[in-house]
Amino acid sequence: MIDDDTHDKLTKAYLEYFKANESYESRKSHRTHAASRRWLREIRTLAKERMIEIHDSYTAKKEAEKKGK
């Protein structure tokens, strides 16, 4: 089985948040409140991880270009 990369995990987390938020908006209970916030925390964590991946990839590309000149 192929593991999802961070971008895929981020997309799936957003879709789960979207569902949780819809539930929260229709039924403002403790459970729906907690679920919405849990998915928002997961999105924040994955977004930070993805930012680092993008930056590292960009930096590596720039370093490779410098060495190639």
C-alpha positions as CSV (number, residue, x, y, z in Angstrom):
1,M,0.0,0.0,0.0
2,I,1.3,3.4,-0.9
3,D,1.4,6.0,1.9
4,D,-0.1,9.4,1.2
5,D,2.2,12.3,1.0
6,T,1.6,15.4,3.2
7,H,-0.4,17.2,0.4
8,D,-2.8,14.2,0.2
9,K,-3.1,14.1,4.0
10,L,-3.8,17.8,4.1
11,T,-6.5,17.5,1.5
12,K,-8.2,14.6,3.3
13,A,-8.0,16.5,6.6
14,Y,-9.8,19.4,5.0
15,L,-12.5,17.2,3.7
16,E,-13.0,15.7,7.2
17,Y,-13.0,19.2,8.6
18,F,-15.6,20.2,6.1
19,K,-17.9,17.3,7.2
20,A,-17.3,18.0,10.8
21,N,-18.1,21.7,10.4
22,E,-21.3,20.9,8.5
23,S,-22.3,18.8,11.5
24,Y,-21.4,21.5,13.9
25,E,-23.4,24.1,12.0
26,S,-26.5,21.9,12.0
27,R,-26.1,20.6,15.5
28,K,-24.0,22.8,17.9
29,S,-23.1,20.1,20.4
30,H,-20.0,19.5,22.4
31,R,-19.1,16.5,20.2
32,T,-19.4,18.4,16.9
33,H,-17.5,21.4,18.4
34,A,-14.6,19.1,19.5
35,A,-14.5,17.3,16.1
36,S,-14.4,20.5,14.2
37,R,-11.5,21.9,16.3
38,R,-9.6,18.5,16.2
39,W,-9.6,18.7,12.3
40,L,-8.6,22.3,12.4
41,R,-5.6,21.4,14.6
42,E,-4.7,18.5,12.2
43,I,-4.9,20.9,9.2
44,R,-2.6,23.4,11.0
45,T,-0.1,20.6,11.8
46,L,-0.1,19.3,8.3
47,A,0.2,22.8,6.8
48,K,3.3,23.5,8.8
49,E,4.8,20.2,7.7
50,R,4.0,21.0,4.1
51,M,5.5,24.5,4.4
52,I,8.8,22.9,5.5
53,E,8.7,20.4,2.7
54,I,8.1,23.1,0.1
55,H,10.9,25.3,1.5
56,D,13.4,22.4,1.7
57,S,12.5,21.4,-1.9
58,Y,13.0,24.9,-3.1
59,T,16.3,25.3,-1.2
60,A,17.6,22.0,-2.6
61,K,16.8,23.1,-6.1
62,K,18.6,26.4,-5.7
63,E,21.6,24.7,-4.2
64,A,21.7,22.3,-7.1
65,E,21.6,25.2,-9.6
66,K,24.5,26.9,-7.8
67,K,26.6,23.7,-8.0
68,G,25.7,23.2,-11.6
69,K,27.0,26.6,-12.7
